[in-house]
Amino acid sequence: MPQNMEQAQQQAEQRQAAEEQRQEMLVRILTPDARERLNRVRLVKPEKAMGIENMLLAAAQRGAIGEKVTEDRLITLLTQVNEQTQKKTSVKIIRRTSALDDDDW
């Protein structure tokens, strides 16, 4: 039992360290306004914010981000992601007919 508790504690510490490193990277690649906007998005849609963060971090690791990402650039990125992930909703109405229905009235 104590070993399981120690392992769980070590895993929690590793997750916390990884999250701190992730936030540190985001501080380096985002302007303060862009970080604030991303945090507001996280309040409403945490999965979308995580996806955007992953995209930004991957681009930074590839060297595709030369300067800090501004709020305008982040808005453009959010718009592109929204267009790609937007669900198309369609409604199809099927009317039931009955033997008692008569169109000759």
N, C-alpha and C positions, 0 to 999 in steps of 0.2 A: 504493500500500500504506500509506504513513504516514497518508494521509487516512482510510482505513478504520479504522486503529487509533485515531486521534483521535476519530472518530465513535463508535466502540464505547466509548471511555473517557467521552465526554460523555454517552452514553446511560446508562452505568452510574452516573455521578454524578447524573444526573437521577432515576433510579430510587431511588437511595439518599436523595436529598433528599426525594422524594415519600414514601418510607417513614418517614423521620424526622418529617415533617410529620404523617403519619397517626398515628404513635405519640404525638406531642405532643397531638393532638386527643383521642386516647383517654385520655390522662392527665387531661385537663381534664374529661371527661365521666364517667369511672369512678372509683369509690372504690378504694382500694388492694386491698381484699379482692376486689372484682369483677375488677380487673385480674389479680390472682393466679389466680383461677378461670379466667378466659379464657385465660391463658397455659397452664394445665394442660390445658384443652380442646385448645389448639393442639398440644400434644405428641402427643395421641392422634389427633385429627382436624383437621388443618390447614385443610382446605377448609370445615369447619363453622365453625371460629373465624373464618376470613376472611369468611364469609357474615354471621355475627353482627356482626363489626366494620363491615362495609358497611352493615348495617341501622342500627346505632347512629350511624354517621357521617352517614348520610342523614337520620335523624331529628333529629340535632343541627343540621344545616344548614337544615332546615325550621323549626327552633325548637320542635320537639315535646318536647324534653327540657329541662325547667325547672330541675331540680336534678341532682346527680350520681347516676348509676345505682348502686344498691347491689347487693351480692351476691345478696340475695333476689330483687330485680327481674331480675337477670341469669339466675338459675336459672329463674324463670318464663318468661323469653324463650327460654331453651334448651329448656325443656319444650315450649313451643308449636311451636318449630321442629322438634323431634323428632317430634311428633305429625303435623305437616304433611308431613314428608319420610320418615316411616317406611314402609318397603317391606312390602307385604303378600305373604307367602310362602304359596303353596298347593302341596300335593303331590297329584298325581293318579296313581293306580296303575292301569295297564292290564295285565290278565293276558292272556297269550297262550294261545290254545287250540290244540290240536293234533288232527289227525285220529285219533290213537291214544288221546286222552283219552276216557274213557267214564264218564259219571255214573251208570250203572246198576249199578255194582259193589256 
